[in-house]
Amino acid sequence: MIRHQHIALPFLTLLIWFSAPVTADNIKRIVHPDGRVEFTNVKSNSPGRASSKSETVFRYQDENGIIAYSGTRPSVSDFDVISFHCYACDPDSSVNWRTTPLFSGRYETEIKTAASEYGVDPALVRAVIHAESAFNEKALSPVGAQGLMQLMPGTALEVGVQNAMVAAENIRGGVTYLAKMLDRFKGDTRLATAAYNAGPGAVSRYGGIPPYAETKAYVERVGILHERYASN
């Protein structure tokens, strides 16, 4: 297995990323007419340009101190996620998160068991599952995130999950990781869910929720779902 699949980005894109990181919420994947793929935060209405969320790119510092971009989750713990795939991450989603039907009662035993074991609010677990996969235990992202809580293979191994497509294992693994994020960010559910989405390194680096449109949307929607499941 290749650990780091480096992706060459146009110099201008890199220059914009490093000179103006506060605009990272505008980063998009652009497929040009000639097939060239560009990750950029430059707004454009040029014809023939189409955005896609079919890839995730991880930004991290490698062992030589060089900023790298990878198509697979790096082994280092400090990284940023630039593209997202979860159900609630699309900033342009038309779903009304305050009225969309809840999935109350699904996987109740599995959620209660894992939540109790790791001291996590079961309503928060349910909100994260809803946001990640809309309770689809067979959900697969284009980069391999699996199951109800969309565990990446590396994360699944880290939390001891043998088969992420088994609902009980997936939930236990996701709750284990969520509990780690809650512990790291002193029980702050907004920061913990931001870390679940974009990586703990990004949250620490920005000193709060990273300025990514997808992460900001995710955190807000998980918060809404959390309140609704808690009062359901």
MOLINKA-V938906 format. One record per residue. N is the residue number from 0. PHI is phi in whole degrees, -180 to 180 (none if undefined). OMEGA is omega as a letter, one per 30 degrees, with the letter a starting at -180 (* if undefined). BURIAL is # if it has 16 or more other C-alpha atoms within 10 Angstrom, else .. Layout:
N&PHI&OMEGA&BURIAL ; N&PHI&OMEGA&BURIAL
//
This chain:
0&none&l&. ; 1&-77&a&. ; 2&-74&a&. ; 3&-127&l&# ; 4&-102&a&. ; 5&-72&a&. ; 6&-119&l&. ; 7&-78&l&. ; 8&-114&l&. ; 9&-58&a&. ; 10&-56&a&. ; 11&-62&l&. ; 12&-62&l&# ; 13&-64&a&. ; 14&-61&l&. ; 15&-64&a&. ; 16&-60&a&# ; 17&-80&a&. ; 18&-84&a&. ; 19&-142&a&. ; 20&-62&a&. ; 21&-68&l&. ; 22&-99&a&. ; 23&-63&a&# ; 24&-69&a&# ; 25&-99&a&. ; 26&-65&l&# ; 27&-131&l&# ; 28&-97&a&# ; 29&-113&l&# ; 30&-104&a&# ; 31&-82&a&. ; 32&-56&a&. ; 33&-86&l&. ; 34&92&l&. ; 35&-67&l&. ; 36&-106&a&# ; 37&-131&l&# ; 38&-105&a&# ; 39&-152&l&# ; 40&-110&l&# ; 41&-84&l&. ; 42&-74&l&. ; 43&-154&l&. ; 44&-109&a&. ; 45&-62&l&. ; 46&-66&l&. ; 47&86&l&. ; 48&-104&a&. ; 49&-134&l&. ; 50&-92&a&. ; 51&-148&l&. ; 52&-111&a&. ; 53&-87&l&. ; 54&-139&l&# ; 55&-114&l&# ; 56&-122&l&# ; 57&-105&l&# ; 58&-108&a&# ; 59&-155&l&# ; 60&-103&a&. ; 61&-81&a&# ; 62&-65&l&. ; 63&-98&l&. ; 64&81&a&. ; 65&-97&l&. ; 66&-69&a&. ; 67&-129&l&# ; 68&-120&a&# ; 69&-133&l&# ; 70&-83&l&# ; 71&-123&a&# ; 72&-61&a&# ; 73&-72&a&# ; 74&-79&l&. ; 75&-71&a&. ; 76&-88&a&. ; 77&-108&a&# ; 78&-154&l&# ; 79&-112&l&# ; 80&-107&a&# ; 81&-98&l&# ; 82&-128&a&# ; 83&-133&a&# ; 84&-133&a&# ; 85&-69&a&# ; 86&-57&a&# ; 87&-99&a&# ; 88&-90&a&# ; 89&-71&a&# ; 90&-60&a&. ; 91&-96&a&. ; 92&-57&l&. ; 93&-94&a&. ; 94&-68&l&. ; 95&-89&a&. ; 96&-72&l&# ; 97&-89&a&. ; 98&-127&a&. ; 99&-58&a&. ; 100&-57&l&. ; 101&-88&l&# ; 102&-106&a&. ; 103&-65&l&. ; 104&93&a&. ; 105&-73&l&. ; 106&53&a&. ; 107&-61&a&. ; 108&-65&a&. ; 109&-62&a&# ; 110&-68&a&# ; 111&-63&a&# ; 112&-63&a&. ; 113&-67&a&# ; 114&-62&l&# ; 115&-67&a&. ; 116&-63&a&. ; 117&-108&l&. ; 118&68&a&. ; 119&-112&l&# ; 120&-60&a&# ; 121&-60&l&# ; 122&-66&l&# ; 123&-70&l&# ; 124&-59&a&# ; 125&-63&l&# ; 126&-64&l&# ; 127&-67&l&# ; 128&-61&l&# ; 129&-59&a&# ; 130&-68&a&# ; 131&-77&a&# ; 132&-139&a&# ; 133&54&l&# ; 134&61&l&# ; 135&-98&a&# ; 136&-69&l&# ; 137&-100&a&. ; 138&-62&l&# ; 139&-134&l&# ; 140&-87&l&# ; 141&-61&l&. ; 142&-107&l&# ; 143&103&l&. ; 144&-65&a&# ; 145&-124&l&# ; 146&73&a&# ; 147&-56&a&# ; 148&-104&l&# ; 149&48&l&# ; 150&-82&l&# ; 151&-74&a&# ; 152&-53&l&# ; 153&-64&l&. ; 154&-67&l&# ; 155&-59&l&# ; 156&-64&a&. ; 157&-59&a&. ; 158&-102&l&# ; 159&78&l&. ; 160&-90&l&# ; 161&-84&a&. ; 162&-137&a&# ; 163&-70&l&# ; 164&-90&l&# ; 165&-91&a&. ; 166&-53&a&# ; 167&-62&l&# ; 168&-67&a&# ; 169&-62&a&# ; 170&-64&l&# ; 171&-60&l&# ; 172&-65&l&# ; 173&-64&l&# ; 174&-69&l&# ; 175&-58&a&# ; 176&-68&l&# ; 177&-62&l&# ; 178&-63&l&# ; 179&-63&l&# ; 180&-68&l&# ; 181&-64&l&# ; 182&-66&a&. ; 183&-63&a&. ; 184&-106&l&# ; 185&54&l&. ; 186&80&l&. ; 187&-76&a&. ; 188&-67&l&# ; 189&-67&l&# ; 190&-70&l&# ; 191&-65&l&# ; 192&-73&l&# ; 193&-63&l&# ; 194&-68&l&# ; 195&-61&a&# ; 196&-86&a&# ; 197&-109&a&# ; 198&99&a&# ; 199&-64&l&# ; 200&-63&a&# ; 201&-66&l&# ; 202&-64&l&# ; 203&-66&a&# ; 204&-64&a&. ; 205&-89&a&. ; 206&67&a&. ; 207&161&l&# ; 208&-65&a&# ; 209&-59&a&# ; 210&-81&l&# ; 211&-100&a&# ; 212&-56&a&# ; 213&-65&a&# ; 214&-68&l&# ; 215&-62&l&# ; 216&-64&a&# ; 217&-60&a&# ; 218&-61&l&# ; 219&-62&a&# ; 220&-72&l&# ; 221&-62&l&# ; 222&-61&l&# ; 223&-64&a&# ; 224&-64&l&# ; 225&-59&l&# ; 226&-60&a&. ; 227&-70&l&# ; 228&-69&l&# ; 229&-67&a&. ; 230&-99&a&. ; 231&-75&*&.
//
